[in-house]
Amino acid sequence: MKTYIGKRKLFKGRIGETIGGGFIIFRRGKRTGRVSVGSTLPFEHGTFEEAFEEATRLSALFPEETFCVFQQQISVKQENEQ
């Protein structure tokens, strides 16, 4: 579901996604062990249980891959001084 305002495209999320939910699944590289998300926005889950269920589903589809659930711990934003 995408919303367009003029020439600017706003991303509202995908079906079942909870933007700001704080739980994201990443795949670890086989060779390097580094975390990878590819070139797309990661899908955000609203609960640990949802994310764990999806990581389990993905590991069944890709048995040789390792999937990790990460939780947002803190968010920091600086306000512009005017």
mmCIF file of the N, C-alpha and C atoms, coordinates in Angstrom:
data_MODEL
# 
_entry.id   MODEL 
# 
loop_
_atom_site.group_PDB 
_atom_site.id 
_atom_site.type_symbol 
_atom_site.label_atom_id 
_atom_site.label_alt_id 
_atom_site.label_comp_id 
_atom_site.label_asym_id 
_atom_site.label_entity_id 
_atom_site.label_seq_id 
_atom_site.pdbx_PDB_ins_code 
_atom_site.Cartn_x 
_atom_site.Cartn_y 
_atom_site.Cartn_z 
_atom_site.occupancy 
_atom_site.B_iso_or_equiv 
_atom_site.pdbx_formal_charge 
_atom_site.auth_seq_id 
_atom_site.auth_comp_id 
_atom_site.auth_asym_id 
_atom_site.auth_atom_id 
_atom_site.pdbx_PDB_model_num 
ATOM 1   N N  . MET A 1 1  ? 0.836  -1.168  0.000  1.00 0.00 ? 1  MET A N  1 
ATOM 2   C CA . MET A 1 1  ? 0.000  0.000   0.000  1.00 0.00 ? 1  MET A CA 1 
ATOM 3   C C  . MET A 1 1  ? 0.882  1.232   0.000  1.00 0.00 ? 1  MET A C  1 
ATOM 4   N N  . LYS A 1 2  ? 0.869  1.969   -1.081 1.00 0.00 ? 2  LYS A N  1 
ATOM 5   C CA . LYS A 1 2  ? 1.681  3.172   -1.220 1.00 0.00 ? 2  LYS A CA 1 
ATOM 6   C C  . LYS A 1 2  ? 0.775  4.367   -1.442 1.00 0.00 ? 2  LYS A C  1 
ATOM 7   N N  . THR A 1 3  ? 1.157  5.477   -0.898 1.00 0.00 ? 3  THR A N  1 
ATOM 8   C CA . THR A 1 3  ? 0.393  6.704   -1.048 1.00 0.00 ? 3  THR A CA 1 
ATOM 9   C C  . THR A 1 3  ? 1.253  7.709   -1.803 1.00 0.00 ? 3  THR A C  1 
ATOM 10  N N  . TYR A 1 4  ? 0.651  8.416   -2.733 1.00 0.00 ? 4  TYR A N  1 
ATOM 11  C CA . TYR A 1 4  ? 1.373  9.411   -3.510 1.00 0.00 ? 4  TYR A CA 1 
ATOM 12  C C  . TYR A 1 4  ? 0.821  10.790  -3.191 1.00 0.00 ? 4  TYR A C  1 
ATOM 13  N N  . ILE A 1 5  ? 1.715  11.728  -2.899 1.00 0.00 ? 5  ILE A N  1 
ATOM 14  C CA . ILE A 1 5  ? 1.337  13.124  -2.696 1.00 0.00 ? 5  ILE A CA 1 
ATOM 15  C C  . ILE A 1 5  ? 2.179  13.926  -3.670 1.00 0.00 ? 5  ILE A C  1 
ATOM 16  N N  . GLY A 1 6  ? 1.566  14.446  -4.706 1.00 0.00 ? 6  GLY A N  1 
ATOM 17  C CA . GLY A 1 6  ? 2.311  15.146  -5.750 1.00 0.00 ? 6  GLY A CA 1 
ATOM 18  C C  . GLY A 1 6  ? 3.309  14.197  -6.380 1.00 0.00 ? 6  GLY A C  1 
ATOM 19  N N  . LYS A 1 7  ? 4.553  14.639  -6.496 1.00 0.00 ? 7  LYS A N  1 
ATOM 20  C CA . LYS A 1 7  ? 5.593  13.797  -7.072 1.00 0.00 ? 7  LYS A CA 1 
ATOM 21  C C  . LYS A 1 7  ? 6.287  12.957  -6.003 1.00 0.00 ? 7  LYS A C  1 
ATOM 22  N N  . ARG A 1 8  ? 5.988  13.223  -4.758 1.00 0.00 ? 8  ARG A N  1 
ATOM 23  C CA . ARG A 1 8  ? 6.628  12.530  -3.649 1.00 0.00 ? 8  ARG A CA 1 
ATOM 24  C C  . ARG A 1 8  ? 5.877  11.262  -3.299 1.00 0.00 ? 8  ARG A C  1 
ATOM 25  N N  . LYS A 1 9  ? 6.583  10.178  -3.115 1.00 0.00 ? 9  LYS A N  1 
ATOM 26  C CA . LYS A 1 9  ? 5.954  8.911   -2.757 1.00 0.00 ? 9  LYS A CA 1 
ATOM 27  C C  . LYS A 1 9  ? 6.194  8.656   -1.270 1.00 0.00 ? 9  LYS A C  1 
ATOM 28  N N  . LEU A 1 10 ? 5.143  8.423   -0.520 1.00 0.00 ? 10 LEU A N  1 
ATOM 29  C CA . LEU A 1 10 ? 5.252  8.095   0.898  1.00 0.00 ? 10 LEU A CA 1 
ATOM 30  C C  . LEU A 1 10 ? 5.021  6.603   1.076  1.00 0.00 ? 10 LEU A C  1 
ATOM 31  N N  . PHE A 1 11 ? 5.824  5.981   1.894  1.00 0.00 ? 11 PHE A N  1 
ATOM 32  C CA . PHE A 1 11 ? 5.701  4.550   2.121  1.00 0.00 ? 11 PHE A CA 1 
ATOM 33  C C  . PHE A 1 11 ? 4.913  4.335   3.405  1.00 0.00 ? 11 PHE A C  1 
ATOM 34  N N  . LYS A 1 12 ? 3.760  3.674   3.318  1.00 0.00 ? 12 LYS A N  1 
ATOM 35  C CA . LYS A 1 12 ? 2.900  3.467   4.476  1.00 0.00 ? 12 LYS A CA 1 
ATOM 36  C C  . LYS A 1 12 ? 3.047  2.092   5.095  1.00 0.00 ? 12 LYS A C  1 
ATOM 37  N N  . GLY A 1 13 ? 3.786  1.209   4.472  1.00 0.00 ? 13 GLY A N  1 
ATOM 38  C CA . GLY A 1 13 ? 3.958  -0.120  5.040  1.00 0.00 ? 13 GLY A CA 1 
ATOM 39  C C  . GLY A 1 13 ? 3.305  -1.189  4.188  1.00 0.00 ? 13 GLY A C  1 
ATOM 40  N N  . ARG A 1 14 ? 3.571  -2.417  4.567  1.00 0.00 ? 14 ARG A N  1 
ATOM 41  C CA . ARG A 1 14 ? 3.045  -3.568  3.840  1.00 0.00 ? 14 ARG A CA 1 
ATOM 42  C C  . ARG A 1 14 ? 2.016  -4.277  4.707  1.00 0.00 ? 14 ARG A C  1 
ATOM 43  N N  . ILE A 1 15 ? 1.214  -5.120  4.093  1.00 0.00 ? 15 ILE A N  1 
ATOM 44  C CA . ILE A 1 15 ? 0.184  -5.858  4.818  1.00 0.00 ? 15 ILE A CA 1 
ATOM 45  C C  . ILE A 1 15 ? 0.827  -6.660  5.935  1.00 0.00 ? 15 ILE A C  1 
ATOM 46  N N  . GLY A 1 16 ? 0.327  -6.504  7.149  1.00 0.00 ? 16 GLY A N  1 
ATOM 47  C CA . GLY A 1 16 ? 0.841  -7.224  8.304  1.00 0.00 ? 16 GLY A CA 1 
ATOM 48  C C  . GLY A 1 16 ? 2.027  -6.565  8.978  1.00 0.00 ? 16 GLY A C  1 
ATOM 49  N N  . GLU A 1 17 ? 2.523  -5.480  8.406  1.00 0.00 ? 17 GLU A N  1 
ATOM 50  C CA . GLU A 1 17 ? 3.686  -4.811  8.978  1.00 0.00 ? 17 GLU A CA 1 
ATOM 51  C C  . GLU A 1 17 ? 3.253  -3.796  10.028 1.00 0.00 ? 17 GLU A C  1 
ATOM 52  N N  . THR A 1 18 ? 4.064  -3.672  11.085 1.00 0.00 ? 18 THR A N  1 
ATOM 53  C CA . THR A 1 18 ? 3.833  -2.679  12.124 1.00 0.00 ? 18 THR A CA 1 
ATOM 54  C C  . THR A 1 18 ? 5.016  -1.725  12.125 1.00 0.00 ? 18 THR A C  1 
ATOM 55  N N  . ILE A 1 19 ? 4.858  -0.587  11.448 1.00 0.00 ? 19 ILE A N  1 
ATOM 56  C CA . ILE A 1 19 ? 5.944  0.388   11.417 1.00 0.00 ? 19 ILE A CA 1 
ATOM 57  C C  . ILE A 1 19 ? 6.127  0.938   12.828 1.00 0.00 ? 19 ILE A C  1 
ATOM 58  N N  . GLY A 1 20 ? 7.352  0.858   13.313 1.00 0.00 ? 20 GLY A N  1 
ATOM 59  C CA . GLY A 1 20 ? 7.641  1.260   14.684 1.00 0.00 ? 20 GLY A CA 1 
ATOM 60  C C  . GLY A 1 20 ? 7.489  0.104   15.666 1.00 0.00 ? 20 GLY A C  1 
ATOM 61  N N  . GLY A 1 21 ? 7.187  -1.079  15.158 1.00 0.00 ? 21 GLY A N  1 
ATOM 62  C CA . GLY A 1 21 ? 7.009  -2.256  16.012 1.00 0.00 ? 21 GLY A CA 1 
ATOM 63  C C  . GLY A 1 21 ? 8.279  -2.687  16.724 1.00 0.00 ? 21 GLY A C  1 
ATOM 64  N N  . GLY A 1 22 ? 9.408  -2.450  16.064 1.00 0.00 ? 22 GLY A N  1 
ATOM 65  C CA . GLY A 1 22 ? 10.687 -2.653  16.737 1.00 0.00 ? 22 GLY A CA 1 
ATOM 66  C C  . GLY A 1 22 ? 11.331 -4.015  16.592 1.00 0.00 ? 22 GLY A C  1 
ATOM 67  N N  . PHE A 1 23 ? 10.713 -4.976  15.909 1.00 0.00 ? 23 PHE A N  1 
ATOM 68  C CA . PHE A 1 23 ? 11.306 -6.302  15.739 1.00 0.00 ? 23 PHE A CA 1 
ATOM 69  C C  . PHE A 1 23 ? 11.557 -6.549  14.256 1.00 0.00 ? 23 PHE A C  1 
ATOM 70  N N  . ILE A 1 24 ? 12.825 -6.759  13.894 1.00 0.00 ? 24 ILE A N  1 
ATOM 71  C CA . ILE A 1 24 ? 13.218 -6.922  12.497 1.00 0.00 ? 24 ILE A CA 1 
ATOM 72  C C  . ILE A 1 24 ? 14.054 -8.186  12.364 1.00 0.00 ? 24 ILE A C  1 
ATOM 73  N N  . ILE A 1 25 ? 13.860 -8.900  11.251 1.00 0.00 ? 25 ILE A N  1 
ATOM 74  C CA . ILE A 1 25 ? 14.611 -10.124 10.986 1.00 0.00 ? 25 ILE A CA 1 
ATOM 75  C C  . ILE A 1 25 ? 15.709 -9.821  9.979  1.00 0.00 ? 25 ILE A C  1 
ATOM 76  N N  . PHE A 1 26 ? 16.899 -10.288 10.295 1.00 0.00 ? 26 PHE A N  1 
ATOM 77  C CA . PHE A 1 26 ? 18.032 -10.163 9.388  1.00 0.00 ? 26 PHE A CA 1 
ATOM 78  C C  . PHE A 1 26 ? 18.610 -11.536 9.107  1.00 0.00 ? 26 PHE A C  1 
ATOM 79  N N  . ARG A 1 27 ? 19.215 -11.666 7.946  1.00 0.00 ? 27 ARG A N  1 
ATOM 80  C CA . ARG A 1 27 ? 19.905 -12.906 7.589  1.00 0.00 ? 27 ARG A CA 1 
ATOM 81  C C  . ARG A 1 27 ? 21.393 -12.700 7.802  1.00 0.00 ? 27 ARG A C  1 
ATOM 82  N N  . ARG A 1 28 ? 22.041 -13.703 8.365  1.00 0.00 ? 28 ARG A N  1 
ATOM 83  C CA . ARG A 1 28 ? 23.493 -13.651 8.523  1.00 0.00 ? 28 ARG A CA 1 
ATOM 84  C C  . ARG A 1 28 ? 24.140 -14.340 7.336  1.00 0.00 ? 28 ARG A C  1 
ATOM 85  N N  . GLY A 1 29 ? 25.194 -13.746 6.815  1.00 0.00 ? 29 GLY A N  1 
ATOM 86  C CA . GLY A 1 29 ? 25.904 -14.323 5.682  1.00 0.00 ? 29 GLY A CA 1 
ATOM 87  C C  . GLY A 1 29 ? 26.580 -15.636 6.059  1.00 0.00 ? 29 GLY A C  1 
ATOM 88  N N  . LYS A 1 30 ? 26.535 -16.597 5.155  1.00 0.00 ? 30 LYS A N  1 
ATOM 89  C CA . LYS A 1 30 ? 27.159 -17.901 5.414  1.00 0.00 ? 30 LYS A CA 1 
ATOM 90  C C  . LYS A 1 30 ? 28.665 -17.777 5.583  1.00 0.00 ? 30 LYS A C  1 
ATOM 91  N N  . ARG A 1 31 ? 29.270 -16.998 4.720  1.00 0.00 ? 31 ARG A N  1 
ATOM 92  C CA . ARG A 1 31 ? 30.725 -16.911 4.703  1.00 0.00 ? 31 ARG A CA 1 
ATOM 93  C C  . ARG A 1 31 ? 31.265 -15.936 5.745  1.00 0.00 ? 31 ARG A C  1 
ATOM 94  N N  . THR A 1 32 ? 30.659 -14.758 5.825  1.00 0.00 ? 32 THR A N  1 
ATOM 95  C CA . THR A 1 32 ? 31.199 -13.709 6.699  1.00 0.00 ? 32 THR A CA 1 
ATOM 96  C C  . THR A 1 32 ? 30.529 -13.653 8.061  1.00 0.00 ? 32 THR A C  1 
ATOM 97  N N  . GLY A 1 33 ? 29.295 -14.154 8.173  1.00 0.00 ? 33 GLY A N  1 
ATOM 98  C CA . GLY A 1 33 ? 28.558 -14.051 9.436  1.00 0.00 ? 33 GLY A CA 1 
ATOM 99  C C  . GLY A 1 33 ? 28.005 -12.668 9.687  1.00 0.00 ? 33 GLY A C  1 
ATOM 100 N N  . ARG A 1 34 ? 28.128 -11.788 8.686  1.00 0.00 ? 34 ARG A N  1 
ATOM 101 C CA . ARG A 1 34 ? 27.642 -10.421 8.852  1.00 0.00 ? 34 ARG A CA 1 
ATOM 102 C C  . ARG A 1 34 ? 26.140 -10.356 8.605  1.00 0.00 ? 34 ARG A C  1 
ATOM 103 N N  . VAL A 1 35 ? 25.499 -9.375  9.198  1.00 0.00 ? 35 VAL A N  1 
ATOM 104 C CA . VAL A 1 35 ? 24.061 -9.162  9.035  1.00 0.00 ? 35 VAL A CA 1 
ATOM 105 C C  . VAL A 1 35 ? 23.797 -8.499  7.688  1.00 0.00 ? 35 VAL A C  1 
ATOM 106 N N  . SER A 1 36 ? 22.734 -8.961  7.004  1.00 0.00 ? 36 SER A N  1 
ATOM 107 C CA . SER A 1 36 ? 22.396 -8.411  5.697  1.00 0.00 ? 36 SER A CA 1 
ATOM 108 C C  . SER A 1 36 ? 20.892 -8.206  5.587  1.00 0.00 ? 36 SER A C  1 
ATOM 109 N N  . VAL A 1 37 ? 20.498 -7.087  4.978  1.00 0.00 ? 37 VAL A N  1 
ATOM 110 C CA . VAL A 1 37 ? 19.087 -6.848  4.691  1.00 0.00 ? 37 VAL A CA 1 
ATOM 111 C C  . VAL A 1 37 ? 18.843 -6.713  3.208  1.00 0.00 ? 37 VAL A C  1 
ATOM 112 N N  . GLY A 1 38 ? 19.884 -6.787  2.417  1.00 0.00 ? 38 GLY A N  1 
ATOM 113 C CA . GLY A 1 38 ? 19.717 -6.572  0.989  1.00 0.00 ? 38 GLY A CA 1 
ATOM 114 C C  . GLY A 1 38 ? 19.535 -5.097  0.710  1.00 0.00 ? 38 GLY A C  1 
ATOM 115 N N  . SER A 1 39 ? 18.816 -4.791  -0.336 1.00 0.00 ? 39 SER A N  1 
ATOM 116 C CA . SER A 1 39 ? 18.651 -3.383  -0.724 1.00 0.00 ? 39 SER A CA 1 
ATOM 117 C C  . SER A 1 39 ? 17.228 -2.873  -0.491 1.00 0.00 ? 39 SER A C  1 
ATOM 118 N N  . THR A 1 40 ? 16.427 -3.603  0.282  1.00 0.00 ? 40 THR A N  1 
ATOM 119 C CA . THR A 1 40 ? 15.056 -3.174  0.540  1.00 0.00 ? 40 THR A CA 1 
ATOM 120 C C  . THR A 1 40 ? 14.883 -2.751  1.989  1.00 0.00 ? 40 THR A C  1 
ATOM 121 N N  . LEU A 1 41 ? 13.787 -2.082  2.264  1.00 0.00 ? 41 LEU A N  1 
ATOM 122 C CA . LEU A 1 41 ? 13.470 -1.734  3.650  1.00 0.00 ? 41 LEU A CA 1 
ATOM 123 C C  . LEU A 1 41 ? 13.110 -3.008  4.406  1.00 0.00 ? 41 LEU A C  1 
ATOM 124 N N  . PRO A 1 42 ? 13.638 -3.204  5.606  1.00 0.00 ? 42 PRO A N  1 
ATOM 125 C CA . PRO A 1 42 ? 13.288 -4.408  6.351  1.00 0.00 ? 42 PRO A CA 1 
ATOM 126 C C  . PRO A 1 42 ? 11.832 -4.375  6.807  1.00 0.00 ? 42 PRO A C  1 
ATOM 127 N N  . PHE A 1 43 ? 11.220 -5.542  6.908  1.00 0.00 ? 43 PHE A N  1 
ATOM 128 C CA . PHE A 1 43 ? 9.839  -5.684  7.361  1.00 0.00 ? 43 PHE A CA 1 
ATOM 129 C C  . PHE A 1 43 ? 9.855  -5.630  8.883  1.00 0.00 ? 43 PHE A C  1 
ATOM 130 N N  . GLU A 1 44 ? 9.013  -4.785  9.460  1.00 0.00 ? 44 GLU A N  1 
ATOM 131 C CA . GLU A 1 44 ? 8.990  -4.600  10.908 1.00 0.00 ? 44 GLU A CA 1 
ATOM 132 C C  . GLU A 1 44 ? 7.806  -5.335  11.528 1.00 0.00 ? 44 GLU A C  1 
ATOM 133 N N  . HIS A 1 45 ? 8.092  -6.125  12.547 1.00 0.00 ? 45 HIS A N  1 
ATOM 134 C CA . HIS A 1 45 ? 7.058  -6.891  13.240 1.00 0.00 ? 45 HIS A CA 1 
ATOM 135 C C  . HIS A 1 45 ? 6.699  -6.198  14.551 1.00 0.00 ? 45 HIS A C  1 
ATOM 136 N N  . GLY A 1 46 ? 5.449  -6.343  14.967 1.00 0.00 ? 46 GLY A N  1 
ATOM 137 C CA . GLY A 1 46 ? 4.959  -5.664  16.160 1.00 0.00 ? 46 GLY A CA 1 
ATOM 138 C C  . GLY A 1 46 ? 5.295  -6.360  17.463 1.00 0.00 ? 46 GLY A C  1 
ATOM 139 N N  . THR A 1 47 ? 5.560  -7.672  17.418 1.00 0.00 ? 47 THR A N  1 
ATOM 140 C CA . THR A 1 47 ? 5.876  -8.419  18.637 1.00 0.00 ? 47 THR A CA 1 
ATOM 141 C C  . THR A 1 47 ? 7.021  -9.382  18.364 1.00 0.00 ? 47 THR A C  1 
ATOM 142 N N  . PHE A 1 48 ? 7.674  -9.800  19.435 1.00 0.00 ? 48 PHE A N  1 
ATOM 143 C CA . PHE A 1 48 ? 8.735  -10.803 19.315 1.00 0.00 ? 48 PHE A CA 1 
ATOM 144 C C  . PHE A 1 48 ? 8.174  -12.108 18.751 1.00 0.00 ? 48 PHE A C  1 
ATOM 145 N N  . GLU A 1 49 ? 6.989  -12.479 19.192 1.00 0.00 ? 49 GLU A N  1 
ATOM 146 C CA . GLU A 1 49 ? 6.377  -13.726 18.738 1.00 0.00 ? 49 GLU A CA 1 
ATOM 147 C C  . GLU A 1 49 ? 6.157  -13.730 17.226 1.00 0.00 ? 49 GLU A C  1 
ATOM 148 N N  . GLU A 1 50 ? 5.669  -12.613 16.673 1.00 0.00 ? 50 GLU A N  1 
ATOM 149 C CA . GLU A 1 50 ? 5.472  -12.504 15.222 1.00 0.00 ? 50 GLU A CA 1 
ATOM 150 C C  . GLU A 1 50 ? 6.804  -12.639 14.491 1.00 0.00 ? 50 GLU A C  1 
ATOM 151 N N  . ALA A 1 51 ? 7.820  -11.958 14.990 1.00 0.00 ? 51 ALA A N  1 
ATOM 152 C CA . ALA A 1 51 ? 9.136  -11.997 14.355 1.00 0.00 ? 51 ALA A CA 1 
ATOM 153 C C  . ALA A 1 51 ? 9.749  -13.390 14.453 1.00 0.00 ? 51 ALA A C  1 
ATOM 154 N N  . PHE A 1 52 ? 9.614  -14.035 15.599 1.00 0.00 ? 52 PHE A N  1 
ATOM 155 C CA . PHE A 1 52 ? 10.147 -15.388 15.785 1.00 0.00 ? 52 PHE A CA 1 
ATOM 156 C C  . PHE A 1 52 ? 9.460  -16.369 14.844 1.00 0.00 ? 52 PHE A C  1 
ATOM 157 N N  . GLU A 1 53 ? 8.159  -16.237 14.714 1.00 0.00 ? 53 GLU A N  1 
ATOM 158 C CA . GLU A 1 53 ? 7.391  -17.103 13.802 1.00 0.00 ? 53 GLU A CA 1 
ATOM 159 C C  . GLU A 1 53 ? 7.872  -16.918 12.355 1.00 0.00 ? 53 GLU A C  1 
ATOM 160 N N  . GLU A 1 54 ? 8.115  -15.684 11.956 1.00 0.00 ? 54 GLU A N  1 
ATOM 161 C CA . GLU A 1 54 ? 8.591  -15.421 10.593 1.00 0.00 ? 54 GLU A CA 1 
ATOM 162 C C  . GLU A 1 54 ? 10.016 -15.933 10.395 1.00 0.00 ? 54 GLU A C  1 
ATOM 163 N N  . ALA A 1 55 ? 10.882 -15.756 11.383 1.00 0.00 ? 55 ALA A N  1 
ATOM 164 C CA . ALA A 1 55 ? 12.249 -16.272 11.284 1.00 0.00 ? 55 ALA A CA 1 
ATOM 165 C C  . ALA A 1 55 ? 12.235 -17.795 11.161 1.00 0.00 ? 55 ALA A C  1 
ATOM 166 N N  . THR A 1 56 ? 11.342 -18.447 11.891 1.00 0.00 ? 56 THR A N  1 
ATOM 167 C CA . THR A 1 56 ? 11.196 -19.898 11.819 1.00 0.00 ? 56 THR A CA 1 
ATOM 168 C C  . THR A 1 56 ? 10.711 -20.322 10.436 1.00 0.00 ? 56 THR A C  1 
ATOM 169 N N  . ARG A 1 57 ? 9.750  -19.582 9.886  1.00 0.00 ? 57 ARG A N  1 
ATOM 170 C CA . ARG A 1 57 ? 9.233  -19.872 8.546  1.00 0.00 ? 57 ARG A CA 1 
ATOM 171 C C  . ARG A 1 57 ? 10.333 -19.723 7.497  1.00 0.00 ? 57 ARG A C  1 
ATOM 172 N N  . LEU A 1 58 ? 11.102 -18.646 7.603  1.00 0.00 ? 58 LEU A N  1 
ATOM 173 C CA . LEU A 1 58 ? 12.184 -18.415 6.649  1.00 0.00 ? 58 LEU A CA 1 
ATOM 174 C C  . LEU A 1 58 ? 13.266 -19.488 6.751  1.00 0.00 ? 58 LEU A C  1 
ATOM 175 N N  . SER A 1 59 ? 13.583 -19.914 7.963  1.00 0.00 ? 59 SER A N  1 
ATOM 176 C CA . SER A 1 59 ? 14.623 -20.936 8.118  1.00 0.00 ? 59 SER A CA 1 
ATOM 177 C C  . SER A 1 59 ? 14.179 -22.278 7.548  1.00 0.00 ? 59 SER A C  1 
ATOM 178 N N  . ALA A 1 60 ? 12.878 -22.534 7.541  1.00 0.00 ? 60 ALA A N  1 
ATOM 179 C CA . ALA A 1 60 ? 12.365 -23.762 6.911  1.00 0.00 ? 60 ALA A CA 1 
ATOM 180 C C  . ALA A 1 60 ? 12.469 -23.669 5.385  1.00 0.00 ? 60 ALA A C  1 
ATOM 181 N N  . LEU A 1 61 ? 12.249 -22.459 4.846  1.00 0.00 ? 61 LEU A N  1 
ATOM 182 C CA . LEU A 1 61 ? 12.361 -22.260 3.398  1.00 0.00 ? 61 LEU A CA 1 
ATOM 183 C C  . LEU A 1 61 ? 13.814 -22.277 2.919  1.00 0.00 ? 61 LEU A C  1 
ATOM 184 N N  . PHE A 1 62 ? 14.711 -21.779 3.759  1.00 0.00 ? 62 PHE A N  1 
ATOM 185 C CA . PHE A 1 62 ? 16.138 -21.672 3.417  1.00 0.00 ? 62 PHE A CA 1 
ATOM 186 C C  . PHE A 1 62 ? 16.953 -22.336 4.534  1.00 0.00 ? 62 PHE A C  1 
ATOM 187 N N  . PRO A 1 63 ? 17.014 -23.685 4.542  1.00 0.00 ? 63 PRO A N  1 
ATOM 188 C CA . PRO A 1 63 ? 17.601 -24.429 5.664  1.00 0.00 ? 63 PRO A CA 1 
ATOM 189 C C  . PRO A 1 63 ? 19.063 -24.098 5.974  1.00 0.00 ? 63 PRO A C  1 
ATOM 190 N N  . GLU A 1 64 ? 19.827 -23.680 5.018  1.00 0.00 ? 64 GLU A N  1 
ATOM 191 C CA . GLU A 1 64 ? 21.245 -23.404 5.255  1.00 0.00 ? 64 GLU A CA 1 
ATOM 192 C C  . GLU A 1 64 ? 21.513 -21.976 5.746  1.00 0.00 ? 64 GLU A C  1 
ATOM 193 N N  . GLU A 1 65 ? 20.479 -21.164 5.816  1.00 0.00 ? 65 GLU A N  1 
ATOM 194 C CA . GLU A 1 65 ? 20.631 -19.767 6.222  1.00 0.00 ? 65 GLU A CA 1 
ATOM 195 C C  . GLU A 1 65 ? 20.333 -19.596 7.713  1.00 0.00 ? 65 GLU A C  1 
ATOM 196 N N  . THR A 1 66 ? 20.935 -18.571 8.300  1.00 0.00 ? 66 THR A N  1 
ATOM 197 C CA . THR A 1 66 ? 20.686 -18.223 9.694  1.00 0.00 ? 66 THR A CA 1 
ATOM 198 C C  . THR A 1 66 ? 19.912 -16.908 9.723  1.00 0.00 ? 66 THR A C  1 
ATOM 199 N N  . PHE A 1 67 ? 18.789 -16.893 10.412 1.00 0.00 ? 67 PHE A N  1 
ATOM 200 C CA . PHE A 1 67 ? 17.954 -15.695 10.530 1.00 0.00 ? 67 PHE A CA 1 
ATOM 201 C C  . PHE A 1 67 ? 17.939 -15.241 11.990 1.00 0.00 ? 67 PHE A C  1 
ATOM 202 N N  . CYS A 1 68 ? 18.118 -13.941 12.201 1.00 0.00 ? 68 CYS A N  1 
ATOM 203 C CA . CYS A 1 68 ? 18.192 -13.361 13.541 1.00 0.00 ? 68 CYS A CA 1 
ATOM 204 C C  . CYS A 1 68 ? 17.076 -12.341 13.730 1.00 0.00 ? 68 CYS A C  1 
ATOM 205 N N  . VAL A 1 69 ? 16.507 -12.310 14.921 1.00 0.00 ? 69 VAL A N  1 
ATOM 206 C CA . VAL A 1 69 ? 15.495 -11.311 15.275 1.00 0.00 ? 69 VAL A CA 1 
ATOM 207 C C  . VAL A 1 69 ? 16.182 -10.243 16.115 1.00 0.00 ? 69 VAL A C  1 
ATOM 208 N N  . PHE A 1 70 ? 16.083 -9.008  15.659 1.00 0.00 ? 70 PHE A N  1 
ATOM 209 C CA . PHE A 1 70 ? 16.649 -7.876  16.384 1.00 0.00 ? 70 PHE A CA 1 
ATOM 210 C C  . PHE A 1 70 ? 15.510 -7.005  16.908 1.00 0.00 ? 70 PHE A C  1 
ATOM 211 N N  . GLN A 1 71 ? 15.717 -6.446  18.105 1.00 0.00 ? 71 GLN A N  1 
ATOM 212 C CA . GLN A 1 71 ? 14.723 -5.561  18.701 1.00 0.00 ? 71 GLN A CA 1 
ATOM 213 C C  . GLN A 1 71 ? 15.324 -4.172  18.866 1.00 0.00 ? 71 GLN A C  1 
ATOM 214 N N  . GLN A 1 72 ? 14.560 -3.181  18.476 1.00 0.00 ? 72 GLN A N  1 
ATOM 215 C CA . GLN A 1 72 ? 14.981 -1.793  18.692 1.00 0.00 ? 72 GLN A CA 1 
ATOM 216 C C  . GLN A 1 72 ? 15.041 -1.531  20.189 1.00 0.00 ? 72 GLN A C  1 
ATOM 217 N N  . GLN A 1 73 ? 16.144 -0.978  20.640 1.00 0.00 ? 73 GLN A N  1 
ATOM 218 C CA . GLN A 1 73 ? 16.320 -0.698  22.064 1.00 0.00 ? 73 GLN A CA 1 
ATOM 219 C C  . GLN A 1 73 ? 16.123 0.772   22.409 1.00 0.00 ? 73 GLN A C  1 
ATOM 220 N N  . ILE A 1 74 ? 16.543 1.628   21.496 1.00 0.00 ? 74 ILE A N  1 
ATOM 221 C CA . ILE A 1 74 ? 16.445 3.063   21.767 1.00 0.00 ? 74 ILE A CA 1 
ATOM 222 C C  . ILE A 1 74 ? 16.357 3.809   20.436 1.00 0.00 ? 74 ILE A C  1 
ATOM 223 N N  . SER A 1 75 ? 15.719 4.942   20.457 1.00 0.00 ? 75 SER A N  1 
ATOM 224 C CA . SER A 1 75 ? 15.622 5.791   19.281 1.00 0.00 ? 75 SER A CA 1 
ATOM 225 C C  . SER A 1 75 ? 15.994 7.208   19.701 1.00 0.00 ? 75 SER A C  1 
ATOM 226 N N  . VAL A 1 76 ? 16.894 7.827   18.955 1.00 0.00 ? 76 VAL A N  1 
ATOM 227 C CA . VAL A 1 76 ? 17.366 9.169   19.303 1.00 0.00 ? 76 VAL A CA 1 
ATOM 228 C C  . VAL A 1 76 ? 17.157 10.080  18.106 1.00 0.00 ? 76 VAL A C  1 
ATOM 229 N N  . LYS A 1 77 ? 16.605 11.257  18.347 1.00 0.00 ? 77 LYS A N  1 
ATOM 230 C CA . LYS A 1 77 ? 16.375 12.222  17.269 1.00 0.00 ? 77 LYS A CA 1 
ATOM 231 C C  . LYS A 1 77 ? 16.702 13.619  17.789 1.00 0.00 ? 77 LYS A C  1 
ATOM 232 N N  . GLN A 1 78 ? 17.513 14.334  17.029 1.00 0.00 ? 78 GLN A N  1 
ATOM 233 C CA . GLN A 1 78 ? 17.846 15.715  17.367 1.00 0.00 ? 78 GLN A CA 1 
ATOM 234 C C  . GLN A 1 78 ? 16.854 16.635  16.675 1.00 0.00 ? 78 GLN A C  1 
ATOM 235 N N  . GLU A 1 79 ? 16.336 17.596  17.406 1.00 0.00 ? 79 GLU A N  1 
ATOM 236 C CA . GLU A 1 79 ? 15.438 18.593  16.823 1.00 0.00 ? 79 GLU A CA 1 
ATOM 237 C C  . GLU A 1 79 ? 16.262 19.744  16.269 1.00 0.00 ? 79 GLU A C  1 
ATOM 238 N N  . ASN A 1 80 ? 15.857 20.288  15.135 1.00 0.00 ? 80 ASN A N  1 
ATOM 239 C CA . ASN A 1 80 ? 16.532 21.459  14.568 1.00 0.00 ? 80 ASN A CA 1 
ATOM 240 C C  . ASN A 1 80 ? 16.240 22.681  15.427 1.00 0.00 ? 80 ASN A C  1 
ATOM 241 N N  . GLU A 1 81 ? 17.294 23.435  15.710 1.00 0.00 ? 81 GLU A N  1 
ATOM 242 C CA . GLU A 1 81 ? 17.115 24.683  16.459 1.00 0.00 ? 81 GLU A CA 1 
ATOM 243 C C  . GLU A 1 81 ? 16.833 25.801  15.465 1.00 0.00 ? 81 GLU A C  1 
ATOM 244 N N  . GLN A 1 82 ? 15.804 26.570  15.712 1.00 0.00 ? 82 GLN A N  1 
ATOM 245 C CA . GLN A 1 82 ? 15.431 27.628  14.772 1.00 0.00 ? 82 GLN A CA 1 
ATOM 246 C C  . GLN A 1 82 ? 15.461 28.964  15.442 1.00 0.00 ? 82 GLN A C  1 
# 
